[in-house]
């Protein structure tokens, strides 16, 4: 018994020492002998980063080859990062490649991958293999994930989200369909997922990933999700509506007001929401318009009003763009409704949103003379998003005048927790004068709170 305890103690000590070593040191140690390789490889493969190359064999493909040759390593992978934002030739003036170039696997790797795919029993196996034979990044990524049953976090950069037909089918089968119909991992440990906005998004006019990414909400232990969702003609959950009991933090790109409402409805544990409002002509045409629907927006937030403590809204609307050789000019933005119902977000403590959403594009069009703030709110940050829009008429003086007037007429509840408002000044790259800083301090003091600004 003493000998066994001593051996266990030495093994634990060795593992503690390994945790202190750098990655290069672990690589060197793994080459000493079989035992050192055995104890170091789980750490070497715990966190893996790979990319997709323009001309050479992508490291993502090399990783797949290794995992197919040695399947026991797949269970070691806890964190997978597939990185890359664009493909550039040295002599290119702009980004000529809109999606990852196909890179064929070697014959041995393809044979093993095909056998693995057939063993999963999925009905789309032949299509999956066909895409893999073509060397698409989508098929390679799907095959990688299908081997990683112990994954805890997944990060896909823009190069890996351009096309996701196979990946979407994988998510649908593994997360929604009954397990007796396939041999795929259910990813029970996957808690953090990043599915980035696709590379060259403004050129991808006819792709729609809604049905491909919505299955992610069925991950049983998902806690944090950052995802870009195209606007669907009709929002519908694949399978039954999810019940994500652990999802607390959500970042959403591109999705507009109405489908956002449907998305948030089942998320009854959500605490943090970061929403990127986006409009561009001819992208999600007929679904994403120049009208900012403030009423629908607030109705969406009310779906999670009992739990939401942190809300960040960013807004982007390119003034013009060139797509497929054609020049498109954005329509003027229109604000419909108001944010008045934000007062019902009873748990909200921190709110960041564009100044325009609250006050309009000019002092004469101020949308909200009464601050629609719940008594729980502590910090309000008003940003200069859309300040590059030609409709923006605000300057330093008018912003100060508007906030002073608003605070003068604001009937602050006795139970209000508000202690700080951050304004979108100075505009551009300027700085505030000492006199203007003093004016801000005086306005804030009169209202019983601190007025801040960009520094």
N, C-alpha and C positions, 0 to 999 in steps of 0.2 A: 504493500500500500504506500509506504514511504517513497519507494522508487518511482511508482506511478505518479504521485503528487509532485515529486521533484521534476519529472519529465514534463508534466503539464505546466509547471511553473516556468521552466526554461523555454517551452514553446510560446507561452504568453509573453515572456520577456522578449523573445525574438520578434514576435509580431509587433510589439510596441516600438522596437528599434526600427523595423521596416517602415513604420508609419512616419518616422522622422527623416527618412532618406528622400533625396530629390529623385525626379524621374530618371535622369541620366544614370544616377547611382544604382537605381533599381534595375535598369537595363544591364548595366555592367555585372551586377550581382547575379542576375538570372543566367548568365553565361558561364558561371563557375562550375556548377555540376547539376545533376538532376534534381537533388533536393532543393538547392537554392532556386532553381527554375520553378519548382513546384510551389514554393512559398511566396515567390515574388509575382508570378503571373496574375493571380487574382487582383493584385494592386495595380499592375501595369495595365490591365484591361478594365478596371473599374470605371475609369473615365476615359472615353475615346472621342477624339476629334478627327473628322475627315472632311474632304472637300471634293469638288468635281473640277477636272482640269479641261482646258481648251484643246490641247493637242496630245498630251501624254496620258498614260493610264491613270485614272483618278484614284486617289487614296481610298475613296469609298469602295471602289471595286477591289482593291487590294485587301481591304479589311474583310470584305465578303469572302474572298478566296481563303483567307486565313481561318475564318470561322467555319467554313464548309470543310476544310481539311482537318480542323480540330474542334469539333462541335462542343467539347467540354468548356471551351473558352467563352462561348456565347452566354452561359449562365453567370459569368463573372462581370459582364457589362452592366453597370448600374446607371451610367450617365452617358448619353450619346449626343454629340454636337456635330451637325453637318453644316459647314460654314461656307460662305461665299456670297458676294453681292456683285454680280456682273462678270462678263467675260470680255477681255480686252486684248486685241492685237496691238503690238507696240506701235504700229504705223496707223492705227485707227484714230480718227478725230472724235468719234463718238462710239456708242455701244451698238455694234452692228449685229450682235447675236442676241436674240430675244429669249432663248431658252437653252438649257444645257445641251451641248452637242452630244450625239449618241457615241458611246464608246463600247465596242463589243468586248465581251469577256473571252478569255482564252477557252479552248475547247474543253479542257478538263474541268475548269470551274463551271462552265455552262452545263456540262453533263451532271455534275453533282447538284447544282442549283435546280435543274429541271427535275431531278429525282426527288429533291426535298419538296419542291412545290407540289408535285403529284401526290406526295405522301400526306399533304395537308387535307386533301379531299374536297377542296373548294370547287364550286362549279365553274369558276372562271380561270381554272388552272391553265388551260391551253392558251387563252388570251395573255395571261401573265407570262408564260414561257415565251410566247411570240414576241412580246415587248422586251423581254430579257435578251432574246436572241438579237433584237435590233439594237440593244445596248442603251436603252433609255434610262435616265437617272431615276425616274419614277419607279421602274421595275426593280432596279438595284436597291433602292431605299426600302421598298416594300419587302424584299427578300431579307434584307438585313434585319428589319424589325421583327419579322416572323420568327427569327431565330432567338430573339432576346426576351425570354420570359420573365426575367428579373429586373427589367428596366424600371428605374425610378424617375428619371427626367429625360426629356427629349426636346432638342432644340433644332429647328429647321430654319436655316437662313433663306433669303429670297431666291437663291439659285435652285433650291430644292422644292419650291412650292409653285413653280410655273405650271406644271402639269401634275396632277395627282390622281389619275383615274384608277391605277392599280392600288395605290395607297388608300384611296377612299373605299374601294371594295374590301381591302384588308380590314380597315377599321369597322366597316359595316358587318362583315362576317364575324370578326372576333369579339365585337362588343355588343351586337344586337341579336344575331342569330343564335339559335340553340347550339350548345357546344357539341352535341352528338352528331351534328352535320359537318363537322370539320375538326382538324387537329391544329388549331391555332392558339397561341397564348391569349389569355384574357387581360394581360397586363395588370394584375391586381395591385402591384406596387407602384404603378406609374402615377406620380403625384403632381409633377410640374411639366407642362407642355408649352412650347413656343412654336407657332405656325405662322411665320412672318408673311407680310404682304409680298406678293410675287415680284420678281425682278422685272423691270420695264412694264409695270402694271398698266401704264397708260396706253400701251400698244396691244394689250390682251383684251380685245373688244368682245370676243365671242366665247371666252372661257367662263365657266361658272362652277365654283367649287362648293356650293352650299351643301349638297348631298354628301360630299366627300368629307367635310370637316365637322358637320353636326354630330356624327357618331362619337366624337371625342367627349361630348357631354355625358356619355354613358359610362365613362371610366369610373369604376366604383369608388376609388379613393382619390380622385382628382381634387387637388387643393388650389392650384394656380394654373391659369390658362391665359395665354396671349395668342389671339387668332385673328386672321383676316378673313372675312366672310363676304363673298359677293352677294349682291342683292338679288333675291329670287323673285320670279313672277308671283309665286305663291309660297309663303313660308309654311313648311310642314315638317314636323319631326319625323325622321326615319324610324319606323317601328313605333313603339309606344313612347309617350313623352318621358324624358329622363327625370330621375329624381336624384340629382347630385347632392348627396347629404354632406359632403366635405368641401365643396367648392366655395372658397372664401374670397378669392382674388381673380378678377377677370379684366382683360384688356381686349378691346374689340376694334378692329380697323374696318373702314369702308362701309359697313352695314349702316343703313339709314334708319330714320325714326320709327316707321311702322314695323318693320321686321325686328327692330331692337326690342319693341314692346313684347312681341311673341317670344323672343329669345330669353328675356329676363323673367317671364312669368313663373317657370318652375324653379328658379334659383333662390330658394327660400333661406339659404344660409349665407348669401353673398354679403361681404363686408366692404370690399374695395372694388370700384368700377372705374376703368380708364377707357373712355370712348373717344375714338378719332372720327369726328364728323368729316365727310369728304364729298366734294362735288366736282365733277369734271364732265363737260359736254361729251355725249356719245359713249360714255362709260356707264354701263347698266342703263342704257337709254330707255326712257319711259318709266323707270323705277327710281332712279336717282336724279332729282330735279334741282332747279335753282331756288326752290322754296324751302326755307328753314321752318319746319313745323314745331314751334315751341310747345304748343299744347300737347301734341303727340309725344314729344320728348319727355315732358314731365309725367305724363301718364305711364310711360315706360319705367321711369325711375320709381314711381309709386308702387310698382310690382314688388320692389325689394325694400320698401320704406321702413320695415320693422328691424332690419339688420344692417342696412347700408350706413357706414360711418365715414367713408372716404369716396368722394366723387370728383373725377377729373375729366373735363371735356376739352378736347382740342379741336380746332377747325381749320380746314385747308380747302381752298378753291382756286386752283390755278387760273389766272386771268385769260390765258390762251394756250393753245398747244398745237403741235403738229402730229398728226397720226396718219400713217399709210400715205404720206406725201400730201395730205390735205391739211389746211390750216383751219382751226376751229376757235371761235371766239365765245367765251362764256357769256351766258345771259346775266343780267343784273340779279343779284341776290335779293330775295324778298323774305321778310320776317312775318310769319303768320302766328297770331296768338301771343301769349306771354308766358312767363315762367312763374306766374302767380301761385300755382299749386305746389311749388317747391317748399312752401311752408309746411307741407304734410310729411316731409322726410324727417320724422321725429328722432331718428337715431344719428342723423348726419352731424359730423364734427368738423370735417374739412371739405371745402368746396372750391374747386378751381374751374373757371369757365371763361370764354371770351367776353370781353367788355361789350362787344356788339350784341351778344345774345341778351344781355340785360338792359343795355341802354340804347341800342340801335346804332345806325351809322353816323348820326349827327345829333347835335344837342336838340334840334327841333323835332327829332323823331324818337326821343327817349321812350323806351317801351315800358319802363317799370319805375315810376316815381316812388312807389313804396317798395322797399327791399323785401323780396319774397323769401325770407330766411326763417328756418325753424329755430325754435328757442335753444335747441341743442348745439347749433353751429358755433364753433369757436374761431375758425380762420376762414376768411373769404379771399380768394386770389382771383383778380380780374386780369386777364392776359390781353396782349395786343394781337392775338390771332385775327387774320383778315385785314390787318392795317395796311397791307399792300394792295388792297382792293381799291379801285378808283372811286367807289362810293364812300369810302372813309373820309369824314370831314373833321375828325377830332384833332385838337392840338392840346398842348399842355394846359393852357388857360381854360379851354372849354371843359376839359376833363375835371379840373379842380372845381370849376363852377358847378358842374353837374353833380359831383359827389357831395359838395357842400349843400346844395339845394336838396338833394335826396336825403341826406342825414338830418337836415333841419326839419323836414316833413315826416321823417320816420318816427312812428310811435313805437319806441322800443319797449318790448314787454319786460316786466320786472324780472321774469325768469330767464331772460336772454343770456346766453353764455358767450356771445360774440365779444372778442377782445382785440381782433386785428383784421384790417382790410388792406390788401396789397393792390396798388393801382398799376396800370400798364404804362407807367412813365418812368424815366424819360423815353420818348419815342425815338426809334433809330438808335444811333450810337452816342447820343449826347449825354450830358450830365445835368442834374438839377443844381440851380444856384442855391447859395445859402439862404437867400430870402424865400425861395420857393419851398425849401425844406422846412423852414420855420412856419410858413403858412400851412403846410400839411400837418405839422405837429399841432398847431392851434386848432385846425378844423377837427382833428381827431380828439383832442382834449375836450372840446365842446360837446362831442358826442359820447364821451366816456370810453373811447377805445383808441387803439394805435393805428395810424395810417402809415403803411409802408410803401416802398417803391422798388423798382429794379435797381440793383447796385452792380 
